[in-house]
Amino acid sequence: MSRRVVLAVVTAVAVAAAALGWVAGRQIQSPADAAAEAAPPPASLITVPIETISLSSSVITRGDVVFADSLSLRVGPSTDGSSIVTRMPWEVGDTLTEGDVIVEVGGRPVFALQGDLPVFRSFGPSVNGPDVEQLEAALSRLGLDPGPIDGTYTTETQAAIETLYRDAGYTPNLPSVDELDRLDLAEDAVEQSRRSLRDLRAQGSALPESQRLQLQGEIDAAVRALEESTIARSEVVDPLWAETAAAQEVLAGAQTALDTATQRRVTGDGGTDPDTGEPITASSMTALAEAEAAAIVARDAAQASVDEAAAAEAAAKREHDGYVADAENRLAVARASLAEAQNPETGVNQAEQIQDAEAALVDAQESLARVQAQIGTTFPASELLFLPFLPREVQQVNVRAGEIPQDSVMTVTGSGARIDGSVSAADRPLVSVGQRAVLDNESLGLQFDAEVTEIADEASGGAGRFRVRFEPIDVVPVDAYYQNFRVTIPIDTTGGDVLAVPLAALSASADGSARVEVEAGDGTTRIVTVVPGLRAQGFVQITPVDDELAEGDRVVVGRTGGQAGGDADIADEDGDITDADDDEGS
């Protein structure tokens, strides 16, 4: 091998060895180099802008809307005197609505309708008054047409009642066969009286026909006037009589209530509490005396109502009796005029016969009017209950088919509503009786206001929560019952927009004052002492003490990388300022 070839090989090997050494050197670091590369990057600030917002704090819980009280439903015997329950269509938990049959007694239904006035009489032809108006309003709500809602029981009212019964599967209380026979007889008597009068008037008379027709026309006009005045008297006086009767019913109830209150007070005077049988306390005795005094006031008011109604009825009677007397006198004069114009030999006798026939016709017509007023579809008091509020839920069924009720046939929920909820031990001091609350259920689209009425003093159940009860301020929608609602109880508010920062931006200085760290435009920061205000919604209201702060200024809430500088004091979730270090505090 020549020297030139050897030299080339040696040179190549040396170059390769140098290259390998350089590569190996790049893979080897000194401890100092390794420590330098492992050092954290320079620290950077985590900042957020100061916001201008309205803050409010509240306690939020859940609540169930339920009925507040109960009502016992009692019924009497059926129209034929039977007290045996022949059908009880309800179970606990069912909902009783307007128009439903509460129970069947002796084969007859007892309907539930909504109304404040209790049933104190049966409904039928010629009955008028506020209870009739209440009945008409209920029938109208059910989609049945009772005619004008004016408190007058008309044939339209009867037709609506008949539809109510038939829709429920029952026969309405139509006129009986005997009543229809009475009506036929009364109609026949009127027709017979008319024929007799026509026959007498058709008999010969010495008067010219034109004169006789004129005088007879005056008699007919007088007869019509008498009929109209008689009907007008009934239309005015009968409703007033009904009002007097209703007032007397109220007075009877008020007197009964007073008798009961007096007896309870007498029992208390003897030293015994009438409710418990224990020795009576002074406060209970005062309550009994106050109850008796209230009952006296109610009785006196009811007596005044009776006196007022009776006076109005008597005045109407006097007035319309005068109208009827004037009409009778006018008829007598008309009849006398015809009699005087009759032929002296036959006229007087014929006039008397016509007068008697006319009087008989008036009597027959009045009798027919009375029968018609008494006969028609009726709604017996035993087949109806007015309840102040519907629908209601059945809470207890007290009787079954084949039994005779000993007390109420069932118990249903009352007309009021309440909301049952609870709060935690931490929230218990924040809630007090009288506070307003807002209930909402998004799925139902319902929202209404309520008020705190009760708060338990001790926790109940294993969860250690305190029972809270609310009462609605306005009428609760029917759909809300037995539904769960979110309940928001406002506690405090800033009353408008304020400067606010997240709780993490607040820290404490050595003297215990609160402060925030504000980032400047050049990357530096400054400490601003603030007065913290309302803490809510993850923010805290701040008011600067000696410096200025504005919306959009950025405050430090943390740092990334490097060593955290400055104090580590932050506001915890409850808004209290604490020190994260073990040995240093402010």
Secondary structure as UniProt FT lines:
FT   HELIX           3..26
FT   HELIX           31..38
FT   STRAND          44..49
FT   STRAND          51..67
FT   STRAND          70..73
FT   TURN            79..80
FT   STRAND          85..87
FT   TURN            92..93
FT   STRAND          95..96
FT   TURN            98..99
FT   STRAND          101..105
FT   TURN            106..107
FT   STRAND          108..114
FT   TURN            125..126
FT   HELIX           130..141
FT   TURN            142..143
FT   HELIX           155..167
FT   TURN            168..169
FT   HELIX           177..202
FT   HELIX           209..269
FT   TURN            270..271
FT   TURN            274..276
FT   HELIX           282..341
FT   TURN            344..346
FT   HELIX           347..374
FT   STRAND          378..379
FT   HELIX           381..383
FT   STRAND          384..387
FT   STRAND          392..397
FT   TURN            401..402
FT   STRAND          410..413
FT   STRAND          417..423
FT   TURN            425..427
FT   HELIX           428..430
FT   TURN            433..434
FT   STRAND          436..441
FT   TURN            442..445
FT   STRAND          446..455
FT   TURN            461..464
FT   STRAND          465..472
FT   HELIX           478..480
FT   TURN            481..482
FT   STRAND          484..502
FT   HELIX           503..505
FT   STRAND          507..508
FT   TURN            510..511
FT   STRAND          514..519
FT   TURN            521..522
FT   STRAND          525..536
FT   TURN            537..538
FT   STRAND          539..544
FT   TURN            551..552
FT   STRAND          554..560
FT   STRAND          570..571
FT   TURN            573..574
FT   STRAND          577..578
//
